């Protein structure tokens, strides 16, 4: 995908995601998304989720990515499926998890439990809206009515591949949110005048903006590197530890960049940035939830550090 195609596709995605009540999956099918994804999976996925973050969109796009990575692991007749994600702070679902798809529009839900993966009927879930930090996100909490299900026939190794795919998508979405937060801070500081000049001209403000930009660029680079080994067929390919490690690093850095930029932006925008009339809070709220989904920056950094201390040697980008 060259730069011109990327710009045209980004414009189409912005228009699509800005349409109220749009069914993103159906709209992408009409856009010929499967062909785009087949030609350039890394570029297409990164672009879609970056625009998803910029638009603060709510859709089942994450489910589509995770389910595609799982493949037809259940066998049998094709059914409409969703994924029940572990609650923030947990690697698996005990009795309750996070649902991004409308449960009335799916037949089955894949649940990562302690000993593997389980498939449960969507009709057997008790679902309620999550009234939390991001009320505009339409997050749902789904409780397993019969307690923790027994692992089914799904191979648990598939979940590791799906988590890596989900973390790459979430890293791109966080980058889109972080980019927008940084743009809001730049817009505010260049338009706000104190002592006869824009506050963006002061050294301390420039340093904060520069630090945020550097952190965002590091996140984009790590995400690009995380895609570099996905097409490999050897042990460091999509099923190997190398891709999982790279995806974890990309998600962790995207979370760190979001946290740093949002902290600087709230400081630079001052009191007006903390009001509901200002748009900054909406991106800060959404980013906080996405940072926690499939592992927060703090959790993933701790996990990676623990593995390094245990002697794990991660592959380099050249290795991938």
Phi, psi and omega in degrees: 000117180276177186296322180296314178298322180297317180294318179296317180293321178298320178296319178295320180293320178299317179295319180296311185288342178275353180281121182298135175071015183290141172273103189299318182298313179296317180296323178292323176299317179293334179279353184076037186295326181301321179291318178297316182295323180292322181288321184211079183299321181293309182295318182293314181295315179298317181294316181300312185283333173296314177293327176300317179291318179299324183273354187052043184286154175239116181202180177261025182300323179296318177301318181301318181292314183293317180293324177296323178290327177290327181073193181275060186286342182273340183069183177075197182290142178294135179227162176281126185233157172226177180237135173262108184279147178301146176298155182301128181098359181229143179277343182223170177266127174268287177234345183217144180214186184256130181242128179258340179267157176289117184295339179284351183250011178230160180259320183228157179231130177272129186237119173281114180247180190302319186257012180152218180238143179232155176243124180236158177287136178297330180292341182270006180264143172261112189246138175218153177292140179270108179271080185238215187291333183239078184295337180277355183279348181053042176287148179237141172255125182245128180253137177283117187297325184259024182078193182293126181282161175282142177301138181268213184274002184283134180288121183297339179294336178295330182294323177299319178295320180293320179297318178299316179296318179295322180291324176296318179295316181293326176297318178295320180293319176297322178297321177296320178293315181297319178299319180291319178299318179296320178296322177297318180295320179294317179299318181292315186286333177280336180266342181272123184250130173226135180055037173086004177211156180301143182292343176295345179279350180278144187299316182297324178291316179299322180296318180297316180294321179294318178298317179296318179296317180297320179294321178294318179295324176297321179295317178297320180294318179295323178294319176299318177294328180293335178276345191294334182253008186294327182274001179289143181260357182271195185294341178261012180281206188298337179263357186267171182292330183300313180291322178296318179297314181296320178294321177296317179297319180295318179293319180297314181292324176298321176293318179296318179296317178300314182297318181292313183292319180294324177296314178296318183295318179294327177290317184287325180283342176069206186297326182297329180289346180263359181271157178288341178288335179274150184273354183301318187298330182295320179286324177295318180295313180296318180298324180297320179289316181295327177298321182283336184289130183058031175105123179280168178303317181295313181296314183292322177296318178297316180297316180295319178297319179297321179293321178297319178293335177278358176103005180290135177252105183288150177287152174273171177300325178295320177301316182292000000 
